[in-house]
Amino acid sequence: MIRKYPHLCSPITIGNVTFRNRMFGAPLGGTDITHDCCVGRSSVGFYEMRAKGGAAAVTISECVVHPETDRSHMFRLDDNLPGSLASFTFTADAIRRHGAVPSIELSHGGMYAGSYILERKPGENPVKYSSSPGVTDDGFVIKELTKEQISDIVKSYGRVAGLAKRAGFEMVMIHGGHSWLINQFLSDAFNRRTDKYGGSFENRCRFMLEVTDSVRAAVGPGFPIEFRMSGAEGIAGGYGLETGIEIAKVIDGKVDLIHVSAGSHHSGFAMTHPPMFSPRGVNVKLAAEIKKHVKTPVATIGGLIDPAMMEDIIATGKADVVYMGRALLADPEIPWKIMEGREDETVKCLRCFTCMAERVQTQTRRCTLNPFIGRETEGFEIQAARNPKKVLIAGGGPGGLRAALTAAMRGHEVILCEKEARLGGILNCERDVPFKREMYDYTSVMEKLLRKEGVDIRLNTEVTKDYAEKQNADVLICAIGSTPIVPPLPGINGADVVLVNDLPERRNDVKDSVVVLGGGLAGCEAAVHFADEGKTVTVVEMRDTLAPDANVRHRPILIKKLEDSVKIELGLTGLRVEAEGLVCAKKDGSEALIPGKTVVCAVGQRPRAAEAKALCDAAPRVYYIGDCSKVQNMTAAIYQGHHAAKDI
């Protein structure tokens, strides 16, 4: 067959291993890490899912090589710990049996070792270790590693690499970027040593080279070693691309793949993990420039998902391999879909950081769009129902769409009704917001998949009790969503007031100065969008904080965007809308006019509880999912829709 993306789909040989295509699964921490840092059962399935989806390599992250100086609660491979070697062996086998190459990332956090695992007792201040002494932002003492400790860490890299090979891994990745320990030696921002490991550029590279030599001695010639580096650190005092090129030249020929990422712990997630506000492929330029100066194959990463872009990267020589991380959480089958010419069926990652936030909050994983992530022990195949039923779904928003797809894939007869003229529900609000476009596109991809599964889609059709009873369905899934809250303010119904839900239809009514009433997630993202369009924007919020409903990874990036381009007014309560703008009450009782030609109302949503309750007897079995029972996020709606359909 003739491939639409021949360069992206072509095999590549790295070391003595041939990879089936150029699409690799980026390092991702597992969904469950046992108390003694072994790979949990869910994590085995977590990595296996991407292997089955067609990725050429799947990388486990992060394997701590020296727990004595890095007490992070991450994976540890230790043949003295019962069950450790076995857990990694099972994981490597789960990846390999689907034709992907199992790889493992060898890591040491240095001064950024996981603080949450270091127990502080009264009067005690546990230490961390780095290239040089200091104090972390959260008050931990940083001790300079002694030469003896450095030597022991170097040996540990080799020892763990040898164990990884023994467990069945066919490639290892040395993590030398993102301000982890190797990067702390490479960077002037961290390394202030005066011995042979500090000072000159040659000395700062010494630890990196010793680690690489140790790993090579352990795994032998031909075994692929990948070195992950930051092409530029993006922090004050850190190195830029010029030094990144020099680092790559030093490691050139000593490893088999140079993996060029970007950023550091200090630069934050916005550089290391490009958010929805950044162009896709924003960091490719770093890899492309480094590739000009080395003979070793180069990999690139950073919000990549578009097959045409990835094909161009390979075809024009910007890189030899493309990595996807979050994209393969949202849709693990992207590589096979591209290989088979089904790229239009790709469920695109929203870059919403739900996956990263879940790690912080619950120590697991979850993806907004993929309800299997983090629940792999339940199986990641949709099983056919023993007794297919007739399923009526009321509402074509994210929850209803997912419920319809899962139910149809199980063999049920599915009717999906949407009272509006198009599917998507609240997702249609994102149609004209460039950084939220993937959220809107989710609807069209799901519609394609639903029609492929034979779902009967009925638009302009509201499900009432009478309508549902006439369908004689066995099951009704109620996913009728919510309605916007409109505060009873004088002037709120005027021509210059636009509800955030109505922005797609009324985008031309939003003038060049805007007051956004409501500083929750929806209001804040709308404000960023208007500011990106060049409008003057003020966000008014009655609370003392913005976007408390945003997750812990997305929120800091969103707040930074707001602070850079939007005026923020906290602690103000809207009183009335006037021709000049929004009049608000201050906490002291006085009034303030916030000027603006358009007021955008984004104070929240209200469940369509009464309409949902009216359907309680419309079928023998009724499920309520998403906002109709409680205003929730997209993640909850999709999970509830999927599991309601699994229960039938």
N, C-alpha and C positions, 0 to 999 in steps of 0.2 A: 504494500500500500504506500501511497505518497503521504507523508506526514505534513500537516499544516505548519508545524513548528519543528523542522528537521534538526536544527542545531540543539534545541532544548531537549529533544527526545533522543538524541544520539548517546550511545554509551561513552564512558570515559574510563581509562585505566589510570589509577593512582597507585604508585608503588607497584606491587604485584597483584593488585585487586582490581577487577573490572566492575564498574557500577552501571546499572541498566539505563540510566538517563542522567541528566544534569540537575535534577531537582532533589535536593537533600532536605531532610527534616532537621531543623535547628535544635540545639540543646534546650531541653525543657525539663524542669524539675518534676518529679513524679507526683501522682495524686495522693499517694499515701507512703509515708516513710515510717518504718517501724521504730519502736523505742530505741533499739540498738542499731538503727540506721541501715537496715537491710531494705531491699526492694519489696514493697508490699504487693499483695495479689492484684489490687486495682492497677498499680503502676505497670505491672507486666502487660495487662490488657491495654493500658494507656499508650504504651510504646508500640505494641503489636498493631493497634488500629492504624497507625500511620504507615507501618510496613505493608500492611494489607492494602492500603490505599494507593500504593505504587511508588512511594518515595524510594530513591535509590539508596539512601543511607538514613538511618534513624539514630540520633545521638542522645544518650542518657546524660542528664545534668543534675547536679554537679557532684562529682565524687571527690570527697575531701581526702587528701593524701596523707595529712599529718595532724591527726586529732589533738596531739599534745600541744600544738600551738595554734590550732584552728578548731575551736569547739563548736562550730556551726552544726546545727542539726540537719545535715544533708546526708546523702548516701556515703557509706564507707565500705570499702572492699578489703576484708581482712580475713585471711585463712585461719587465724587463731580464734575467730568469733564463729561459733556454731551457727550454721545456716546462712552466713554471709556469702560465701562463694557459691553456694547452691542457688541463692536468690538471683544472683547476677547471671549464673549459667542458664537458668530458666528464662531470664529476660532476653539474653542474647539469642537463645534458641527460638524464642517466640518471634523475634525480628527476622532472623535468618530464614525460617521456614516459609516466609512469604516472598523470598527473593531479594530482600533488602539487606544491606550491609550493616551489622550492628556496630556502633561506635560509642565511646564513652569519654566524657569530658573530665579531665583531671584538674583539680582545682585546689587553691588555697586562698582564703579571703584576706589573710594578713590582718591589717587594722580594721577591716570590715567583716571579720568573722561574726557570725550571727549573735548579736547582742542579747537577743531574747532567750538564748539558751544558757547565758552566763548568769548564774544565780548570785544576787547581791544580798549579803547578810548585813545586819547593822554594823556600821563601822568598817565594812570590807569594800575594797575597790578592785575587783578582778582585773587582770591585765590582758591586753592584746599585744600582738607582735607585728612588727613591720621592719622595713629597711632602716628606719630611723625612729628615735623616740619622739613622744609628744602626748597629746591628749585628744580623744575623739570629741566630736560635738556633743555627745551624750555623756561625757564625763569619764570615760574609761581611760586608764593609763595605758599608753603605748610604749612597750619596751623594744629597744633595738635588738634584733636577732644577733646572737653571737655567731662567730664563724663555725663553732661546733654545731649549733642549731641549724645553720644554713646547710652544712654538710649532711646532717641527718635528714633534713627536708629533701635535699637533692636525691639522696638514696631512696627516700620514700616514694618519690615520683616514679623511679625505676621499678621499685618493688610492686607498687600498685599496677603499673602498666603491664608487668609480667603476669600478675594475677588476672588482669583483664583478658590478656591473650589466652591464658589457661582456661578462662570461663567461656571462651568462644567469641569474644569480640574480635573484629577484623580490622579495626582502626581505632586509634586513640587521638583525642584532641587535647592539647595542652592549652589551658586558658591563660593567656598572657595579656588580656585587655581589661577594660571596664574598672580599672583601679584595683583589681585583685593583686595578690602579692607580687607576681612577676612584674606587673605594670608599676607597682610601687617602687621596685628597683630601677625600672627603666626611666621613670619620670623625675625631672627636677623638682616637680611640685611636692614630691614625697621623700626623695632620696637625698639626704644631707650627709652621707657617710664620708669618711676621709680615708678608709682603707681600700683594699683592692676591689671592693664592690660599690664604690661611690666615686664621685668627682667627674672624671672624664667619661665621655660617651662609651668608650671601650669598657671601662670598669662597670658602668651601669648595665651593660649587656651581659656581663659575666655570669650572673645567676641564671639568666635565660638560657645561655649556652650550656651551662653545667646541667641544668634540668633536661634539656634536649638530649645531651649526650647520655645521660643516665637512662632516659626512656629508650633511646636507640639501642643501648647495650642490652636492655632487658627484652626488647621485642625482636631484635635482629634486623638484618638488611631486608629490604623489600616490603616490610610490614608498614602500612601507611601511617605516618604521623602527621597530624594536622596542628598548625599553630594558630590560635585565635588571638588577634591583636586589635587594638583600637588604632585605626588609621590616623586619627587625631583625637586628643582628649577633650577638647572643648572647655577647658577650665583655665582660670588665671594661673600662670606659672607652669602650666602643663605644656606638652609638646603639640605641635601642629603637624600638618601633612608632610612637611619637609623632613622632620625627624622620623615620622612614621615610615617614610620611604627608606631612610637609612636603617631603621630597625629591620624592615623586611629584607634589605640587602644583606644584613648580617646573618639572618636566619635562612636565606636563600640557599638551596642545595642541601641543607641539614634536615629539612622536613620535606614532606611530599605534597602538602597543600597549605597555602597561606590564606587563612580565613580573616578577611578584613571587615571588622565591625567598626563602631564609632562610640565616642563618649567615655564617661567615667561615672563612678559613684556620685561625685559632686555635680556633674553636669545634669544628672537626673535621668528619669525614664524618657523624657522627650527627645533625647539624642540617642540613647542606647536602644530604645524601643519606639520608633517614630509613631506619634499619636495620629488621630484622625485629622488633626490640623496641619500635618506635614504632607508634602507630596509623596506619593509612593515612589520608592527607589531613591529617596533623598540622599542616602549615603553611598550610592553606587559610584559616584565620582571619586571617592577615596580609593576603592579597589581598582578602578580603571587607571588611575594615575600610578598606583603602586605596581600594577601589572607591567607597565612600560619599563620597569627597572629590574625585574626579576625573571628568572627562567622557570621557577617553580610555578605550577598551576595556582590560580588565585580564585577564591570564593568570595561572593558578596552577599549581603543581607540587608534587610531594613524595609519592612512593609511591602514586600514584593508579592504580587498575586496575579497581575495581568500577563497572560501568556505571550502577547505580542511584545510587551516590554522585556520580558525575560528572554525571549527569542533574540531580540535585538542585542541584549547584553552579551549573549554567547556569540552570536553571529559576527558582531563588530569587534570582538576581542576585548571587551571591557572586563570580562571575567570568564572563567572556565566552568564555574559551578554557581548555581543560585540556591540560597537557603531560604526556606520558609519555616516560620515558627507558629505564630498565632493563626496564620492562614490555614494550617493543617489541623488546628483544633476545630475551627469552624467547619471545615470540610476536608477530612482526611483523604478523600478520593480525588483531590485536584490532579495529582500526577496522572492517574489512569484516565481521568476525564480529558485531559489535554492530549495524552497519547492516542486516545480513541476518537478524538474529534468531537467530544461532548463538552467542551469548555463552557458552552452557554448554560450548562446545568450547574455551574459552580455556585455554591453558597459562599458569598464573599465575607471575610472577616470584617467586622465593624471597627476594629481597633478601639474598642470601648474599654479595654483593660479589666473586664469582669474576670478573666482567667487569672490575671496577676493579683487582683484584689482578693480573690478567694484564697490564694495562698497565704496572704497576710492574716486574713480574718478567721479562716477555719482550717488552715494547713492542708487543704485539699485543692482540687481544681474544679472549675465549672466554666462552661462557655455559653454565652448568651444564645447562640444559634444551634448548638449541638448538645442535645439532652443526654447523650451517651457519655460525655466527658465526666470523669470522676465517678462513674457508676458502671465501670467496665465489668465488674464481677457479675453483674446481671446479664451479661452477654451483649455484644454489639451487633447482633443480627435481629431483625424484626421478624418474629415468628408468626406463621400463619395461624389464624383462629380455627379451632376445631369445628365451631358452629357459626359460620358467617351470619351476620345480622344486618339489618337495615339501620343505618346511622344518619341522623339528621343533625347538622351543625348550624347553629345560628350565630352568624358573625364571621366575617372574613378578615379579621385582624391577625396579628402574629400567632395568638393562641389557637384560633380557629383553623388557620392554615396548617399549623403543625399537627393538630388533631386530625384533620382531614387526610393528610399525607400518611401518618402512621396507621390510621384505620384502614385506608385503602390498601396499603402495603400488606396488611394482615388479611386481606381478602374480603373485607366487609363491603357492602353496597353503601356508598357514601353520597349524600346530598349536602352541598355547602351553599348556604344562602347568605347573601349580603344585601342589606337594605339600600346601600348606595350603588352608584353606577359602576364602581370599580372596587376590586379587592384592596386590602391593605389596612383599612381602619385608620388608626392614629398614625400609622407609618406614612400615610400620604402627606402629613405635615412636613416631612423632611424632603419632599420632592425637589425643592429649589435651593437646598442648603448643600453646597458642594462637599463639605466635610462630613455630611451625614448621608450622602448619596447611596452608599452601600446599604443603608437601612431601608431606603425606599426601593432599591433594586431587589431586595429580598423578596418582595411581593411578586415581581415578575418571574423570578426563578422558581418560586414555589408554585405559581400558577402553571408554569410549564410542566413541572413535575407532577402536579395534580392531574392535569389533563392527560399526561402520559399514563397515569395509573387509572384513568377512566372515571374520575370523580365528576359527578353532575354538578356543575357550578351554575348557580342561579343568582344573577345580579338584579338589583332593583326589587328585591324580594325580602320583605320583613317577616320574620317568623313570629306569628301570634299563636295563642293557644289553639285557636280554631284551625289555623294553617297547619300547625304541627300535627294535630289529631287527624287531619285529612291525609297526611302522608303515611300515617299508620307505621311510624318508625318504632323499632325496638328500643333505641337509645337516642336521647337528645343531649347534645353537648352545647351548653349555653355559653357563648363567648361574645356577648353583645357589647362589652366594653363599658366606657364611661363617657361623661359629658363634661365640658369645661365649666368650671365655677365662674360665675359672673357676679362680682360683689355689687351690692345695691348702692352704688354711688351715683350722685347726680351727674349727668352727662356721659355715663358709661355706655349708653346706647347711641352715642353720636357718630357721625360719619367719619370722624378722625380717630375712632377707637377700633382696633382690630384685635380679635381674639387670636391667640397663638395658633389654635387649631385651624383657623381660616386663612392662614398666611399664603398657602399655595394659590387660592382663588383671589386673594386681595393683595398680592405682593406689590402691585402697581399703586396701591393706595398708601403705602408706607413712604412718607416723605423723608427729606434729608436730615431731619433731627427727630430722634425717637426717644421716648421714655418707656422703658419696659417695667411694668408693674408686676413684681414677683421675681424674687431672686433664687428660685429653685433651679433645678437642672435645666428644665425646658426654657425658662426665661433667660438664664445665663448663656446657653448655647445660641438662642435667638439673638441675644445682644452681640455675641462674637460675630455672628453672621452679618448683622447690619454694619458693624464696625469694619468688617472685611470689605464691604461694599462702599466704604468711604463715608458712611453716615456718622453724624454726631450722636452718640448713644449714652443714655444714663439709665442705670438699673436702680430701681427703688425697692427696698426690702424692709419689712417691718421688724424682722429679727436682726440679730447682731452678727450673723454669718451668712455666707452665700453658699448655695448648692449643697446643703447638708445631705441631700438625697443622691449625690454623685458618689461613686465608689472611691476608695482611698488612693487608688493609683491615678484615676482620671481627674479627680478634683484638683490636686495641686497644679496640674498642667492647665486646666480650665481657668483657675483663679489667676495664674500668671498671664494667660491670654487676656483676661478681663482687665487686669491691672495695667497692661501695656496699651490698651486701646479704648477703654470704656470708663466713664465716670461712675463711681459707686456711691450710693446713698443708703446707709444702713440706719435702722431704728426709726424709719419714717412710715407712717400709716396713711394710705391714700384716703382723701376726703371727698374730692370732686374733680371732674374733668372740666377744664375751661378752654377757651380758644387758644390761650397762650401755653397750655400744658396741664400738668397734674399738680393740684394743690394737695399738700400733705400736712399731717400733724406731726410735730416733733415730740419728743418724750417730755419736754417741759410744758407742752400744751400749746405752744405757739404754732403758727402756720408758716409753710414755706412753699413757694411756687417752683416746681421743677420744670423748666421750659422745654417744650418739644412740640413739633407740629403734628406728630402722631403718637398716640398712646397704644402700646401693645399690652394686652391683658394676659398674664401668664401666672395666675395665682393658684392653679391646681386643677385637678379633675375630681369628679364625683361619680361613684359607681351608679350604674343604671339598675339599682337594686329593685325598685318596684316592678320594672319590666321583667327582670329576671325572675322575681318571685311569682309573677303571673304565669310562668311556664313550668311551675313545679309539678304539675300533673299532666303535662303535655305528652308524656311518654312513660312507659313502665319504669325506665331508668333514666335519670337526669343528672348530668354533671354540670357544675358551675366552675368555669375557669377564667383566669385573668381578672380584668378590672371590674367585671360585673358584680363580683362579690366583695372585692377589696382592691382599691387602687394600688397597683404593684408595678414592677418594671417588666420590660420585655422578656427578660430571662425567666421570670416566674410564669408568665403567660405561656411561653413555649414549653417549659417543663411540664406544666399542668396539662396542657393540651396533649402532649405526647403520652403522658402516663394515663390520662383518662382513656385514650384510645387503646393503650396496652391492656387496660383492665377489662375491656369488652370481650 
